[in-house]
């Protein structure tokens, strides 16, 4: 009789793989939302463990705002090609044109909210009934309200007051016509768990996650990467800083943190020492209001 017991990373991995297989078993047209960020990279790694040597029972899907970091896009394309899985990319810029949407204005004109239109159009185009995402409950308080199987109505909207119980790892994927489910296999993971798992599994990441020199705009104590999408003002301070990114969103709404962390071990030590959440420190768009993320999610956001 074996005395072997699972450590906490084994337990998290096992739960996530179970959820992935539940998606494959319960839904006809699932998709995995993949941006080239660390959480979605971990999702792909988990999918490889769940379904290899077979093919994934879903395509990888990226909703590209046009404001992404090139390092993440390059990694996205390289990984999809390496593992030989289908990658579907749809562009927010195309949605703006076809739906005649108003392009956001201002200093940091993020297209983040407009991603919802493109995502919902993509769900309708391919008739996806489940979309796997990399949200974690420690990221932001609205995401902490989500179930692992989170039902969206026929308009793609989320009602946080109408969620299903999830007892004993039993997930109910029953939906009516037109509805779909957002599935979050790493809901019970933290940022530190993600990095410990990346270290254990030796998962390659885009270079943007490690310390590098970058030209940044200093704004309200944050460092925003210089790009053509930022509207500069006369009194703006531009400098070259050694930074890294804790999360990779749009260049217009994601701030870097000053860092010398050049290895995963260094990053883990930084995370242990920090008192600020990943999104709380680096996501400008979450600071628009107290309910910024929840409002976007109610309208169909990831």
URSULSUL-V268628 format. One record per residue. RES is the residue in one letter. D_CENTER is the distance of its C-alpha to the mean C-alpha in whole Angstrom. Layout:
BEGIN
res=[RES/RES]
d_center=[D_CENTER/D_CENTER]
END
This chain:
BEGIN
res=[X/X/X/X/X/X/X/X/X/X/X/X/X/X/X/X/X/X/X/X/X/X/X/X/X/X/X/X/X/X/X/X/X/X/X/X/X/X/X/X/X/X/X/X/X/X/X/X/X/X/X/X/X/X/X/X/X/X/X/X/X/X/X/X/X/X/X/X/X/X/X/X/X/X/X/X/X/X/X/X/X/X/X/X/X/X/X/X/X/X/X/X/X/X/X/X/X/X/X/X/X/X/X/X/X/X/X/X/X/X/X/X/X/X/X/X/X/X/X/X/X/X/X/X/X/X/X/X/X/X/X/X/X/X/X/X/X/X/X/X/X/X/X/X/X/X/X/X/X/X/X/X/X/X/X/X/X/X/X/X/X/X/X/X/X/X/X/X/X/X/X/X/X/X/X/X/X/X/X/X/X/X/X/X/X/X/X/X/X/X/X/X/X/X/X/X/X/X/X/X/X/X/X/X/X/X/X/X/X/X/X/X/X/X/X/X/X/X/X/X/X/X/X/X/X/X/X/X/X/X/X/X/X/X/X/X/X/X/X/X/X/X/X/X/X/X/X/X/X/X/X/X/X/X/X/X/X/X/X/X/X/X/X/X/X/X/X/X/X/X/X/X/X/X/X/X/X/X/X/X/X/X/X/X/X/X/X/X/X/X/X/X/X/X/X/X/X/X/X/X/X/X]
d_center=[41/38/37/33/31/27/25/22/20/22/22/18/18/20/19/16/18/20/17/16/20/20/18/20/23/23/21/23/20/17/14/11/8/7/7/9/6/8/6/6/9/10/10/12/14/15/16/18/20/20/21/23/26/25/22/19/20/17/16/13/12/10/11/12/13/16/15/13/14/16/15/12/13/16/14/13/16/18/16/16/20/21/20/21/19/19/16/16/15/16/16/16/20/21/20/22/25/26/25/27/24/24/23/21/24/24/24/20/20/16/15/12/14/16/13/14/17/16/13/16/19/17/17/21/21/21/21/18/19/16/12/10/6/5/6/9/12/13/10/12/15/14/12/14/16/14/16/15/16/16/18/18/21/23/22/18/18/18/20/20/23/23/21/23/24/23/25/26/23/24/22/23/22/25/24/26/27/24/22/18/16/12/12/10/12/11/12/15/13/13/12/16/15/12/15/18/17/16/19/21/20/20/17/17/14/14/17/15/14/18/21/22/24/23/25/23/24/25/24/25/24/21/21/19/19/22/22/23/21/22/26/28/31/34/33/30/30/28/28/27/25/24/20/17/14/12/8/8/8/11/14/16/14/13/15/16/18/22/22/24/22/23/22/19/22/23/19/19/23/21/18/21/23/21/21/19/15/12/11/15/16/14/12/15/14/14/18/19/20/20/19/16/13/15/17/14/13/17/17/14/11/8]
END
